[in-house]
């Protein structure tokens, strides 16, 4: 029986999707589990799989087309079915017309499950290719991840400089000829350092983590005319319009909506992190999970939600909704945009567990592998710009949450304590609140509770 394959709804908020690469061609017989095509949403690039056996008779949507959900993209049928000359009976008069909009490139985001997909479809995270960005085949990415090889140091031999599996294999063969400690290997992978260029100092010519760290601060060697280096300086971009990805379009819409319709108010304070630094060092002296200052802020925010539940509210459709969960969203920056995974039930967890779970969520966010329930349901968000040495940020609220806390860098400052002058490690905290759901006084109570917890870190269990 002939039937149409439509643009699937791969998430609660998905309204349109961009057709990516078709993995099957017209005439192919598709089995259960076969990948049919790639679809790019505002959150992710996904592979659409089949839940049944059928034949792909006609492809209606070409790669790059941006289409509303439920727009027919192909015609399928049983083995032996033939297409009629007139397809209107199959497509139906009510089928949405395809808009004449072509997406340039593909946005990647968190991996989504097909909660609302048609019965014959599901989705899983996929690799996307975007002009002007580092691109690599799925097999190349998997091998590089398994062998801890940073893709940034490789030169792709595929079309348009795409890194293919053979490129990774060739580099791996060269790297196996040198010796490196496991820690050096991990640090080189995390910081995108080519171990082939690192001078060893360890026993038997082994590269140590100190060698890797030293290579970061070593002056660059004079450039030779040949051979061509594996990495080159980033050229000045060409002036002109930058095509919008689905993710960037969504970020623009959401941030504009938040800033224009949510009455923001702002509160600023500083937390003395001197004792927190000592507490953190004591925790990190033992155990595998290393606690960061951001983990401590997340813990303080989650526990403060229990102490000041009046701020754990959201404005929805003209009503104030009280929440009974203390979940903290963590803003994670990437080249594609901002992802906000959610750490759930924070007060029930110690710092080590928070550190371990937040690391896993951040890694999944950067790999575009978050599931839908991992980036919804937050009570509030933390946005940390301290890593850039910035003193603070007046962040835009991540609706429907009612507030977000911007965290700045920890810097030594001269402060007066009990009439004396002291140098303390101070960190800026800025709360941006939704005045429809919470007031300045309650926001101040919450920010004071967060500060008190950070300045008395023993209250945050390890």
N, C-alpha and C positions, 0 to 999 in steps of 0.2 A: 504494500500500500504506500502510495506517495504521501509525503508529509513535509512540512517546512521545519527547518532548524532556525531558531531565532536567537538574537543577541540575548544571552542569559543574564539574569539579575543575580550577581555574585556577592551581594551584600545589601544590608538594609538601606543604605544611603545611595546605592548606585542608580543613576538615572540614564547614563550613556556609557558606551565603551568604544574603544578603538580596535579595529580588526588588525591583528598582527600577522605573523607568518602562518600560512596554512601548512600543516604537517602532512596533510593528505591531498591528493589531487582528484579531479573529477574521474569517476570510474572506479576508484579504489573501494574495496570492500573493507569495512571497518569492524574490528572485533572489540569485545568488551575490554576496557582498559586502555585502548589505543588513544593517543593524543590526536585530537582533530585539528586544533589551531590554537594560537595564542590570542588572548584578549587583554587589552590594557584598560584598567579603570583609573579613577583618580587616586587609588590607593596602591595598586599592584599591577604587575604584569603576570598573567595567569595562563596556565595550560588547561584547556578544556578537554576532558576525557569523556569517553563514551561508556554508558552503562548497558548498552545493548549492541547487537550485531545489525549492521545495515550498510547500504551502499551509498556513497556520495555521488549523486547524479549531476548536481549543478551548483557551482559556487556563484552566489549573487553579490557578495561584498568583497571588495578587494582590500589588500593590506593598506593601512593608512586612513581608511574611512572611519569617521566618528559617527556612531549611530545610536539612537535611543534604544533602551531596553525593549525587547520583544519585536524588534525589526527583523524580518526574515533575512538570513545571511546565507542560507544554502537550502537546497532541496535534497531530501534523502528518500530512500525507498528500500524495498526488499531486493534480493538478488534476482536479476532478470527483469526488473521493472524498467519501463521505457518512459521517457518524458514526452508529454503531449506538446503540440505546437503552441497551444495557448496555456500559459501558466497561471492565468488569473483565477481559475477555479481552485488551484492549490494554495496560492498566496492569499486569496480572499481580498475583497474590496476594502476591508477595514485595516489592511496591513499598513503600518506607518510608512510614509515616504522617506527615502534616504536623503538626509540633508547634504548639500554640496559643500561639506567641510572636510578637509583632509588634515589629519594630525601629522606634524613633523616630528618623527622620533617617537619614543615610547617612555612613559613614566613608569617608575617602579616604586612600590611601597610595600606595606605589610602584606604578607600572604593571606588570602581570604578563603574561607571555606564556602561552599556553595549552599548556603542555608536556604535560599529561595530560588535555586536554579531549576529549570525544567527537569522532568524525571530522568531524561537520558543523559544529563550532564552533571559534572562536578568540576571543581577547579583545584589546582595546586600551584604553589609558587613557581615562577619560571624566571629565566634570565632574559633581560631585555637588552636591546642594542640601541644606543642613542648617539646620533652624530656628535662628534667633538668630545666624546667621553671614552674612557677606557672600556673596550668591549672584548668579550671573551666568550667562547663557546661553553655550554654547560659542562661538558666533559673536561675542558681545560680548567674551569673554576673548581670542579670537584677534586681533580688531581692536585691542583695548587693548594687547596685547603687541606687535603689529607697530608700532603708532604710539607706543609708550612712554607710555601714559596709565595712571596708577595708578587701579585700580578703587575704592580707598578714598575718593576725592574725589567720586565720582559718586553721584547719587541715582537709584535705579532707578524706572522707570515701569511695570514689569511687575507681575504678581501677587506679593503679599507683599513688594513692594520689590525684586523681581528686576531686575537690570541687564540690559537687552536691547541689541541691536546699535545701535538708533536712539539710545539714550542716549549711547553712545560716539561715534557719528557727530555728534550735536549738539554735544558738547563739542569734538570735533576741529575742527569748523567755526569755533568761537569761538577756539580756540587758534591756528589758522592766521592769524588777524588780528593776532597779536602776533609779535615777533621774539625768538628766543632762540638762544644758542650751542649747538652739539651737546652740549658738556659739561654745560651748565646743564640741558638737556633730560634727559640721562641721570641726573644727580643728583636732579632733581625726581621722576623716575620711581622711582628706587630708594628715595627717602625719602618718597614719597607726598605731594608738595607740589603744590598747585594753582598752576600758573604764571600763571593769570589774576589771582591775588591778590598776585603778586610785583611790587614796584616796580622798574622797570629803571633802570640807571645807565650802560649801555654806549652806544657810538656808535649813532646813529640809533634811540635808544630800545630797544636790544637788551638782553635779560635775560642777565646773565652768571652764572657759577657762584658768584661772590661774592654776587650778589643773592639767589640761592637759599639759600646758607648763612646769609646775614644774616636771611632770613625765619624761619629756625629759632629764632633767639635774640630776634627782635623781640617786644615785648610785644603781646599780643592786643588788637585794636581793640575798643572798647565795642560790645556786642551791640546791634543795632538790632531793633526789634520786627518789621520786615519789610524785605526778604523773608526767608523761612525759610532759614537757612544750610544749605549742602550737608552739613556734618557737625555732629553734636550730641554733647554729653557722653554718655558711656555711662551708662545708668541703673543703679541698684542692682538686682542680680538678685533675682528673687522667690524666697523661701525655699521649699525643697521638694526632692524627688528629681530628679536629673538623669538622663535616659535614657542608657544606655550605648551608645556606638557599638561596632561590631565591633573597631575598632582599640584603643579604650580597654579593652575587655574582654580583648583579647589581651595588652596591656601589663600589665594587672593580674595576669593569670595567670602570665606569664613572669617578672615581677619577684618575685612571691610565691614561685614555684618556685625561682628563683635564690637568694633570701635565705633560704629555709627549708631547702633541700637542699644548698646549696653552702657548705662551711665557709670563710668569708671570713677573710683576714688582711690587715692594712693596714700600709703603709710610707710614711713621709713624709720628704721632703727639700725643699731649696730650691736652685734653679739661679740662678747669677749671670748675668743676661741682658744685662749692660752691653756686652760685646763682641758679642753676638748682635745687639743693636740697631744697632751701627755697621755690622756686616756686612750686615744687612738693608737699611739705608739705601743702602749702596754698590750693592747688587744692584738696588734699585728705582730708582736714578738713571738706569738704562738699561733698555731692553726694555719690552715691553707688559705681560707678566704680573707683577703686583705680589705679592711674597711677604709673607705674614702671619707673625706669630709662631707661629700654630697650624700653618702649613705647616712651619716649622722643627721643631716638636715631632714632627709626623708623620714627617719625614725622620729625626730622631734615633731615634725608636722603631723605624722600619723597619731602619735600619742596626744598631741595638743587638740586634735579633733575630738578625742574622748573628754578632755578637760573642758573644752569650750564647744559643746555640740551645737550651739546656736548658729555657728557659721557653716555647719555641715548641711547646707540647704542649696536648693537650685530653683531658679525661676523658669517655669515651663508653662507656656500657653496661658499667661495671666494668673498663674497660681504658684504659690511657694510650696515646694516639696521638701519635707524633712527626710534626710538620709539616715540609715542606721548602719552603714558600712563606712569604714575608715580606710579608703583606698587613695593612694597618692600616685599621680601621673608624673612621669619623668620625661622632660623634653629632651629629645635626642636629635642632634643636627646631622644632616648628611648632604651630599652634593645634590640630591634630588629634592630636598625639602626637609621639613620638620616632622618627625614621628613622635608620638607621645604614648609609649607603653605604660600600662597601669600595674603597679605593685599593690596587691590586695591584702586586706586585713593586716595592715602594718603594725598596730599595737600588739598583736599576738606574736611578733617575731623579734628576735634579738638582732644585734648589729651584724653578726656574722651571717645570719640567714638573709637579712636584707641585702647585704653585700653580694652574696652568692646569687640570689634571685634577680637583683637589679642588673648584675653583669650579664646574666643569661638573656634578660629582656633587651638590654641595650645591644648585645651582639645580634640577636634576632632582628632587631629594628634595622641595624646597619646592613644586615644581609637580606633585607626585605622579606623576612620569613615570619612576621607576626601573624597570629591568628586573630579573627575579629574580636573574640572575647578578651584579648590581651591589650587592646587599645580603646576599650569603652568601659564606662562605669567608674571613672575617677571622681573623687570628692574635690580634689584640688590638684594643682600642678606646681612642680618646682622647675625653674629655668635657671641654670647655673652658667654664668659667663665668667666666673672666676678664673677658669683655665686660660683665658686670654689676658689676664691681668687687669680686667675692667672692674671698676669699683662697684658697679651696680647696674640694674636695668629696670625700667618701668615697663613691664611686660603686658601684652594684650591678653585678656582673659580667654581661656580655652573653653568656650561655651559647650555644653550647658553648665559647666562648673561655675561656681560663684566667685572664685578668687584664684590667683596665681601668685607665687612668691618668687621674686627675682633675687638671685644670690650673687654677690660680688666676690672679688678676690680677698683673701686673708692677707692683711698688711700690718706691719708694726706701726703703732701709733703711740704718741705720748698722751696719757690720760691721767686725770686726777682721781685718786682713790684714797678716801679717808684723810684728805688734806695733804697727801703726798703725791709726788709726780712719779709715774711708772710708765714703762714701755710695755704695751700689751699687743697681742695678736688680735686685731679687730676685723670683723667681716660684716659687710653691709647686707641688709635684708630689706627688700621693698615689697609690700603687699599691694596688689592691684585688686580691688574688690568691686563686685556688682552691687550697686546701691539699691537695686530693686529687691534683692533677697537678703542682704546683710547691711548693717549700718557701720559707720565709722567706729563707734564705741566697741561693738562686738569684734570688729576686725582688729582693733587695737588690743583687746583682750587676748585674741588668738596669737597675734604677733608677739605679745609679751610672754605668753606661755611657751612659744617656740624658743624664744631667747633664753628664758629661765632654764629650759631643759638642756639647751646647748651649753650654757654656762655652768650647769651642774651635771656633767656628763655621766656621773655614777648612776643617775636615774635612768639612763639608757642601758639596759642590760646587754651584755655581750652576746 
